[in-house]
Amino acid sequence: MKRPSDSTDTSTPTVRLLLNCVDGTIPFLTPYLLKKYVVPSDDFFIGVAVRDSCVVAQYKHDKTTNAKNNKPSGYTFGFKGLDSHLMDYNRVTVPSFDLLQDAVDNDSIGVSANNDSVQVWTPQGRHTLPCSLYNKIARELKSQVIVPCYDMALLSESKKRRENASRRCDAWLNEFVKDHDPSDGATFWAPIVLGLKREDRELPVSSSLGGIVFIGKSSGVDLFSELQSHLRNVRPTETIVLLSARSTLDFIEAVRAGVNVVGTALPQEWAKKKRAFVVPFVALSRSVPKRARVSEHGDDRATDVLDFNMDGCVDMNDSKFSRDALPLIPGCACLACSNSHSRAYIHHLVQAKELLAEILLFAHNLHALREMCRALSTDMDSTYVSIKTSIAKSSQ
């Protein structure tokens, strides 16, 4: 991973959020709500995975007199345009956010690949994605950033399998660089798969190389230490990405190690589980007016002292919120909190199984994570300590 340094800039980089989107769209929110509450900015990316966003049906006959009976004979990958309201956001195209995690989620053991393609899990099952086809689709999506194809292997797999995965990553990256046209305006992030032990990997020389992206997480290995071992030879100003953080602690540990773009699907995952991200951090606590921290109904009905889990979330199914008149986070400017939707109201929506509960929770979780990124950019040390200490205290 050696790359000559051509800059002496040591300024603290902005921590940016990469929202891993399923089906190529930001979930739950309408175009109007997106425009109002999720404002496009340079510190926010949306991730588009070809594995679920570009799956198209195949038919035995192109035309049929009865469309209802024209059932797909199979599925393949092809270009599907994104919604127009997403074009204002910075977009990142990837084959998948984590091939190994996809395999685990589908009760499969490991990732299958050959020298020309990799198998990915789609909503219609497992399908072969040729790297040449992926490169073509990625160009057609016209994202600002493209992550080339990569292979992954478990640490428990044979040495030969892991060596083959490393070799394929190198070959597919070089193939992508060879075919890439810088005039398209897109940059690419070189994929580095954690667990393949390639700290000495040479990156290709290209004017379109925008940074490196770490993929996966080695089982039983400390993420902070593993990232630092890879980052020793990377210049400070280069874009450094973790493609998929699976927890709040992974998120902040990656930033502490030197990552400045963190990808995650946590906002929507928490919302689906009816959880709200409420862990306090320095910048947030300073922005909350004192009057907002006390409920008008008194301490018997509301409190801003919350017991959260290891992700800094509270479960809105909990009956303790049934009479809590405070917003999720007093002073928060998200869709839920800024419109005076109380914890009690959201708890009621959850109990009634209303979709609005997930909409409000997703909007809040996304806003809170973006605020956390800004706090980490402004004062990483204090914010890291604040979050780590709060989670540790709550878990005792």
N, C-alpha and C positions, 0 to 999 in steps of 0.2 A: 504494500500500500504506500510505497514511497513516492513522493511527489515533490519536486523542487519548490521551495518557497520563494515567491516574488513579491511579498508584502511584509511590512513590519508593523502593520496596524494591529494593535492589541486591544482595541475597544471592545466592550462587552456586546456581543451580538444580540439582536432581538430574538426572544423565544417565540416561535411561531407554531400555531396549531394546524395540524393536518387532520381534518375530519374524514375518517374512512366511511364512505357512503356505500350502502348496499343498493344495487339496481341503478347506480349512476345518478342518484338524486338525494337531496337533503330530506330526511324523513320528517313526517308529521306536519310540517309547516307549509302553508299555502304561499304562492308567490308574493302576495301582499304582506303577509307576516314576515317572510324572509327579507323583503326590501326594507321593512320598518325596524326589525329587531336583529337581523343578522347582516349588518352592513359589510359589503365587500371591502377588504383592506389588504395591505401588503403582508400583514402578519397572520393571514388566514388562508388555508388551502382546502379544497375538497378533493378527496381521492376517488378515482373511478377505476374499478377493477373490471377487466375484460371478462373475467370468469362468470360474472353475473349480469353485467351491463350490456354485453354484446353477444348474447346467445340468441340465435335465430333458428326458426323451424325450417326443416327441409320437407318438401312434398314430392310425391312420385310424379304428379302432374302439375305443371305451372298454372293451368287453368282448369276450372271445373264448373259444371252447371249448377252444382249444389254445394255451396261453400261450407255448409254445416257438416257435410259428410267428408270434407277434404281434410282428414286428420293428418297430422305430421307423421312422416315416416322416420324421422330422426331429428337431431339438432346439430348445429355446427356454430361456428363463430363468424360474425360479420359486422359491418359498420352499422350502428344505430345512432342516429343523432341525439344529442342531449337536449333537454328542455331549454328553451330560449332564455328563461330567467336565470339559468345557471351560468350563462356565458360571461357574466360580469365578474365571476369569482376566479381566482387562481386555481387551476386544475392540474392534477397529477394523475397520469395513467399508469396503471400497474397490471401485471398478469393476475396477481392475487396478493392480498395483504400478508398472507402467511400460509404457504402451501401445506406445511406440517400441521398447523392448527386446523385447517380445512379437513385434512385427513382424519384427525382425531375427532372432530365434530361429526364426521360421517362414519365413525367406527371402523376406519381403515388403518392399516399399519404402514406408515411411511409414504413416501412420494415415489411415483414411477416416472421414469424419463428415459429417453434415448438421445442420441447425438443431435437429433433434429427437432424434438418436441418434448413437451412435458404434459403429464396428465393433471387436469385441474378438476375440482369439484364445482359443479354448477347447480342451479336449482333443479335441473332435469337429470342429475346424476353426474358420473365421472365421464369426462370427454378429453380427447387428445387435442392439445393446442400446439400446432406447429409454430416454431419461433418466427419463421418468415411471415406467416399469416398475422401473428401478433404485431410484428413491426409495422405491417401495412395498416392494420386497424388503428394502432396507436397514432400513426401519422394522420389518418383521416379524422380522428377525434379532435385534433388541433388543440391539445392541452399545452399549457406552457412548459410542463415538465413531463418527461417519459422515463419510466424505470424499465430497463431491458429485461428480457427473460432471465430467470435464474432457476437453479436446482437446489434442493435441500436434502439433507440426510441426517438421520438420528445418530447420536454419539454411540448408541448401542449397535449400529450397523457395522458391517465389515469395513476395514481400512480401505479396501479396493472401492467399495461403494462411495465412501466419503471422498476419496481421491477423484473418482469419476465426476462427482458432483462439483468439485472445485474446478476441474478441467472444463466441464460444460459451462460453468459460469463465465470463465475466461473466454472461451470460444464464442459464446453467444454475445458477450459484451463487444468483442472485437468485430463480430459480424454486424452488430447494430451500428457501431461507429463507422464501419466501411460504407454502409448503405445510407447513413444519416445525412440529410441535406441541411447545413446550417442556415440556409436562406429561409427555411420554414419558420424560423424564429423560436423554435422549441429548444430547450436545453435538456440534458439528461443527467440522472443521478446514477453513478456506478453502484450496483448492488454488492454488498458484502454480507454473506450469510454467516451469522454467529454460530460457532460450533465447528466450523470447517478449518480453523487454525491457519488462517492465511494472512497474518500480520505483515508479511513481507511482499504482499502482492503488488505488482506494478500496475498502475492505472494508465489507460491509453492517453496519448497526447491528442487533445481535441479542443477547439475553441468553444465547443458546445457543452463541455463537461462542466456542470453546475455544482457538483458536490458528490458526496457519497451517501448511501442509504444502507443502514443496518437492518437486517431482516431476521426475524425469529428471536429465540432466546434459549440458550442451552439449559437443559434441565439440571438442577442442582448446582448451577454456577452463579455467583454473584454478578448481577447485571452491570453494576458500576465498575467493578474490576475488569470484567470482560471488555467493556467499551473502552476503558482507559488503555488496555493493552493494545487495542487496535488504533487508537488515536495518537500514539506517540509521534508518528511521522506525518501527521496531517497539519497543514498550516492553520493558524487560528481563525482566519477570516473565511475559510471555506465553509460552504453549507454542509452541515452534518445532520443526518436525519435518522431517527428511529421510526421504522414504518408502522409498527403496531405495539403500543404500550397497553398492557392488559390490566394494569392497576394504577392507582394514584401514586403508589410508592415507586413503581417502575418509571412513571412519568417524571417525577422529580429527581430520581437517581440518574436518569439519562441526562437531564439538564445539568446536574452537578458534574457529570463526567465530561461534558463539553458538547452535547447535542443541542442544536438550536432550532430544529424542526421536529416536533413530536407528533406522530400519527396515532390515532386512537379511535375506537368506536364506542368508548365508554358512555358518552352522553345518551345515545339511543339505547345501549344495553341497560343502563341504570333506569331509564324511563320505562322500558318494558318490564322491569322488575319492580316498578313503582317506588324507586328510590330517588332521593334528592341529594345533590352534592352540597353539603353545608359546612365543610371543614373550614374553620377560620384561618386567615392568614393576614399578615401585617397590613398590607395595603387595603384590604377589605375592612378590617376592624377600624382603621383610621377614617374610612369614608362613611361609616354608619353614624348618623346623628344620635346623641344620647337619648333624646326623647323617643326615638324609634325602637329603643331596646326594651321599653317597658310597655306592657299591654294596658289599654284603657280599662280592661276588665279585671285587672289585678293578677297577682301571682298564682291564684288558684286555677286560672284558666289558660295562662300562657307563660312561657318562659323562653329565653334565648339561650339557655344552657341545655345543649343537646348531647345525647350519647349516640355517637355514630360508629360505623363499622370501620374495618381496616382501609376502606376506600374513602373514608370521610363522608359517608352517606347515611341518611336515615331512611327507614322503611315507612312509607306513608300509609301502609296498612295498619300500623300500630294504633290501637285505640286511644293512646295518650294524646293524640292530636285531635281527637273528636271535638274538643272545646278550645283549642288553641287559636287565638285570634291574631297571632303574629304572622307576617309573611314568612316564606321559607328562609330568607335572609333579610332582616330589616335593612332598608337602604339600597337593596339590589335593584338594578334598572332593567331586569329581564321582563319578558311578557307577563309572567305570573305575578311577580312581586310588585312591579310598577303599576299594575292594575288592581292592587289591593286584594288579590286572591289570597285568603288566609290558609294556614296549614289545615284548619278544620274543614274548609271548603274543598281543598284538594283531597283530604282524607275521605270526605263524603263522595267525591267523584270516583275515587279508587274503589270504595265499597260498592258503589252503584255500577262499577265496570264501565264507566263512561270513557270514550276515547279521548275526551278533553283532558283527562288526567294525564295521559301520556304526552299529549301535546304540550301542556304547561310544564311538565317535568322535563321534557327534552329541551324546551326553550330555556328553562332555568339552568339545567346542567351545562348546556353549551355556553351560555353567557358566563357562568361561573368559571368554567375552564379557561375561557378566553381572558377573563380578568386575572386568573392565576398566572397565565402566561405573561401578561403585562407586569404583574408583580415580580415574577422571576426575572424579567428583563431589567426591571428597575433596581431591585435589590435581591439578588439571588440568594445570598447567604442567609439573610434574615427571614425571607419567605420560606426557604427550605427548612430552617430550624423550626419556624412556627408551625408548619404543616406536620413535620415529623413528630414534634413534641405533642401536638394536639391529638394525633392519631394514637401515639403511644399511651397517652393518659387515658383516652377513651377506651382502649382495649384492655386496660388493667382490671 
